[in-house]
């Protein structure tokens, strides 16, 4: 057993830090996706006009629905990596399926697992080399 300097458990999970901006964006993205799938709107352009935002913004947020379920759950639980911000995340995500999306999700999962104190796992978003390589940081 490792005792932290304050006498607490050094391996205790990090205190949740809900990011309301990320949570709202994720909820909005799923709502928009559902509206497009149900035919409420025929395109991102039509949806953007109805919502009073740009098509680019709609498309960037819709990419959040492509994140691995574990990453989405971590965001909703307030366990997202320290330093993760919506603008950085959506800018780094590609507009199509492919290797970069997988790399980004894998990278985020490694950081999230760092909260479990896995040996060698990055402890913060800024410590993660692949995130810097993908342009997240």
ABEGO torsion letter per residue (X at the ends): XBBBAAGBBAABBBBBBBBAAAAAAAAAAAAAAAAAAAGABABAAAAAAAAGBBAAAAAAAAAAAABBAAAAAAAAAGABBBGBBAAAAAAABBABBEAAAAAAAAAAAAAAAAAAGBBGBBABAAABAAAAAAGAX
